[in-house]
């Protein structure tokens, strides 16, 4: 008997209700000692055009 549903089909089925994109945002900043450090975070945005308006503050 052939398999009717693949694992990929199961993943696509669950994502239909999920809207938006996950984007990894990396922001550089200077520490108190003067070295450059990077802060990275995954953020969900509705549209790729919204990436420029993301406000990431070190929390």
Secondary structure as GFF3:
##gff-version 3
##sequence-region A 1 59
A	DSSP	alpha_helix	7	15	.	.	.	ID=ss1
A	DSSP	beta_strand	21	30	.	.	.	ID=ss2
A	DSSP	beta_strand	36	45	.	.	.	ID=ss3
A	DSSP	three_ten_helix	48	53	.	.	.	ID=ss4
###
